[in-house]
Amino acid sequence: MPLETEHGRLIAAAAKSVLTPLGFRRRGRSRVYIADRRFWLNIVEFQPSGFSKGSYLNVCAHWLWNPESDRSFDYGQRIDKFIEFDNTEQFEPAVMNLAAVAAGAARELWNHFSSIEKTARVLVMKEDKQIATGHGGSWLAYHAAIAAGLAGDVDTSLRMFAQATATSRDAEWVQRLRASSAELAALIGAQPSTFQKTMLAVIQQARLRLALPPDPECLLPSSPNVLG
């Protein structure tokens, strides 16, 4: 294993100081830090550049029901500009500030997604805004549909599943999206409680693959409708 670079060491030290108290753990020796939020993962990446020493910052949520990936960036974005490493004296305070920005963005995501109901509202609202501008559909609608279904809102879930497939594109991933949306829409339309149990099982299976402890009683926070 190659020795850690000076700027990599400073990034790791800043992340440990600022993110560890928020429940983040480093993924191996990478620049990726993950916090377990029960039905989603909070991911912080101090992304390297292929051209310069330093770091970008990505802060995202990954839904544990995502069938496409175990650590996709499902909701979030790159934050701030690239922080270039010139020397230790210059980079150390800069990366400490970057870690603080990451912590603030992580707290914001936690506030958005602290319950399945809040998660559903945020995702459905964002998808509806996309629809209004003619850019709706795809994975955002799919994730909104699952969140709404887990929150007990069958009608909104069905509307989001229908929207998820409203695209003329015919790529392989679109075909998978259509198939999964059709299957889950049929399930929630006929048996909402079975849909909830099925998706909670998917979440638990993802937690197992990622070596996360089982969620106690397989319940989501603040969700009286789930398995009710």
N, C-alpha and C positions, 0 to 999 in steps of 0.2 A: 504494500500500500504506500503511495507517495506521501512524503511529508506534507503537513499542512502549511500552506503559504502564510505569510504574515497577515495579509488582508483577510484571508480565511479565518485565521485565529482570532482576529479582532471582531469579525462578524459573529463567530461562535460565542465569544465572550459577551458581546452586547446582547445577543439573543438569550443567552442563559440568564443574564441579569434581569432583562426586561420581560421576556416571554414565559420563562419557567414559572413565575408566580401566578400566571394566568392559566396554567395547566398544559402548556405546550411542551412537547418532547421532540428532540431532534431525531430525524429519520437517518439512522446509521451515521455516516460521516458526511452526509450531504448538507446542502444549505436549505433543506426543507424542514419545517417545524409543524407538528400536527397536534391539535387539541381535540379530544373526544367530546362531542356534544350530543351524544346518544343516538340521534337519528341522522346526524351529519358530522362531518369532520371540518374543523376550522384549519385551513392550510395557509401557512406563511412561507413564502419562498424568497430568499435573497438571491435572485437570479443572476448568474454570471453573464458576462458579455464574451463573445468570441473574439473581440478586438482589443479590449482594454481590461486592466485589473480594476475591480470594483464591484458594484452591485446595483441591479434594479430591485424593485420590491413588488411582489404580487401577494395579495391577500384575498382568499377565496373561500367559498363553502363547497364541499363535496357531499352530495346526497348519497346516503348509504343504500338507497334503493336503485341507484343507477345501474342498469344492466350492461353498460358499455365499458365501464372502467372502475377500478377500485380506488383511484385517486385523481379523478378528473377535476378540473376547475369549473364547477357548474354555475357558480354565481360569484361575481367579483371582478376584479380588474387589476391592471398594473397601476401602482400608485407612485407619484412623484417621479422625478427625473433620475437618470443614472448618476450614482455617486462614484466618482473615479478615485482610485487609490494613487496618491502621489508619494506619501510617506506616512509613517505611523502617527506623527503628531497631528497631521491634517486629517487623517482618515478616522482615527479613534472617536473624536467627538461627532464627526459626521455620521458614522454608522450607529453610534448610540442614539442619535436623533432619529435615524431611519428605523431603528428598533422601536422607538417610542411611537413613531407614526404607525408602524405595524400593529402595535398594541392598541392604539386608538381605533384603527380600522377593524381589528378583531373584536373589540368591545361593541362596535356598531353592528357588526354581523350578529353577534350574540343577542343584542337587543332586538334585532329584526326577527331572529329565528329561535327565540327562547321557548316557544311552544309550537306545536304543529298548526294550531289555528292562526297564529301570527305569521308563520311561514306561508301558509296557504294564501292569506290576504296579500302579503307582499308579492308573491309570485303571480297570483291572478291579476293584481293591479298592474304589474309590469307588463304582463302579456296583453292585457286589454289596451294599454297604451301603445304597444307594438301593433296591435290589430288596427287601432285608429289611424296609424300612419302607413298602413299597408305592408307592414313587415312582420306580421304575427306568424305563429306556427313554429314547428320544429321542437327542439328539446326543452325550451323554456315552458311551452304549453304542456308538454308531457309531464315535466316535474310539477307544474302547478296542478295538473289533474290528479296526480298521486297525493300531493299534500292535501288538496281539497277532499279527496276521498277518505284519507286517514282522519281528517277533521270532521267527517260525517256529512259533508255537503255533496250529496250525490249529483244533484242537477248541475252544479258548477263543475264537478269532476267530469261529467259526460260532455259538457260544453268544451272544456279544455282538451279532452282526448280528441274530440272532433276537430278542433283547431290545430292540434299537433300534426295532423296529416294533411292540412290544407296547403299543399305545395305541389307545384307541377314538376319539381325535380324528381329524378328517378335514380339517384345514386344508391349504392348498396346500403348505406346507413339510413337512407330514407325508407327503404323497403323494410329494414329491421324496425324502424320507428313505427311504421304503419302496422306491421304485424303485432308488435307488442301493444300498441294503443288499442287496436281492435280487440285483442284478447282481454285486456284489462277493462275496457269499456263494457264488454259483454258481461264480464264477471260482476262489476259493481252495479250494473243495471239490473242484474238478476238477483244477486246476493251480496248486498253491501257489507254485511258482517264477515262473509268469507273473503271478500276483497281485503278488508282490513287485516284479518288474520294472515292472509297470504303475504301482504306487503310487510307486515311485522316480522314474518318468518324470513323474508328476503333480507331485511335489515339485520336480523340476528346472524344469518349466514355470512353476510358481509363482515360483520364484527368478528366472527370466527376466523375468516380468511385473513383478516388484518391483525390477528392476535390481540383483539380487544376483549375485555371481559364481557360476559353476557349482560345485557341491560336488565336490571332487576324486574322480574315479573313480565318482561317484554312489553312494558307500558311506556307510552310517550308522555312527556311532561305536560301537565295542565290540559289533558285531553279526556274529559269525561265521556265523550262519544265513542272513543276507541275501545273496542271490546266491551262496550257497555251493555 
